[in-house]
Amino acid sequence: MSSPDQIIQFLLLHPILFMVIIMWILLWKGIALWISARRDERNWFVAILILNTLGVLDIIYILYAKNKEKKESEEENGKEEDKTANNDTTN
């Protein structure tokens, strides 16, 4: 098991790797925060903002939001088809 000092020393010796990790985290965190803010999901926004999971929580949220949005759009399409079918039968 590595001590925190060994991890810091490793990252200082490999600055390119350190920058890649930082960019990876910021990319996924930025996308996840943007999606959660757009969807007005405050609990997710706060969790993503506070917790640093090297992008894992961020990716999980993005997949969750994508699946949820897909289901919601499918439900809306089904309702629109029902309305269209009802209008056709009444005319």
N, C-alpha and C positions, 0 to 999 in steps of 0.2 A: 504494500500500500504506500502510495506517495504522500509525503507531507506537503502542506500548502507551500512551504519554502521551495521544495523541489519542483512543484508545478510552476511557480512564478519564475524560477530560474530557467526552466525549460522554455517557457514562453518568451523570456527575455533573450534567450539564445536563438530563437526562431521567430523573429518579428513578422515574417511573411505569413506564417501559419496563424499567428495571433491576429493579424489584420483580416485574414480570411474568415476566422471564427467570428470576429466582431461584425464583419459585413454580412455573414450568414444570419446572425442573430438580428441585426437591425432590419434586414430585408423582410424576414418572416414576421417580426414584431410589428413593423410598419404596416404591412398588408393586413394582418389580423386586427390591429387597432383601427385601421380605416374601415374595414368591413363591420366591426362591432359598433363603431360610432354611427355608421350609415344605417345600420339596422336598429339603432337605439337600444342596444343590449348593454346596459351599464355594468351589470355584474361581470360579464365577460370582459368588458373593457378594463375594469379595475384589476381583475385577475391577471390578464395578459400584461398590463402595465407593471404590476408589482412583482409577479413571479418571473424569475429568469430560469428557463428550462432549456436553454440552448436551441430554442426554436421548436421544441417538441410540442408544447402546449399550443403554440401559435398555429402550427400545421394542423393539429387535431381540430382546433376551432375553425379553421378555414374549411376543412373537409366537412365538419358538422354544419356550418352555415350553407355551404354549397348544396348538401343533401337536403337540408330543410327548405331552402329556396326552390329547389327542383320539385319537391313534393307540393309546396304551396302553389307553384305555377301549374302543376298537373291538376290540382284540385280546382283551380280557377278555370282552366280549360274545360274540365268536365262540367262545371256549372254553366259555362257559356254555351256548351253544346246542348245541355238540357233546356236552357232558355230558348235556343234556336229551334229545337225540336217542338217545344210547346207552342211557340209562335207559328210554326208551320201547320200544326194541327188545328189551331184556332182560326186560321185564315182560310 
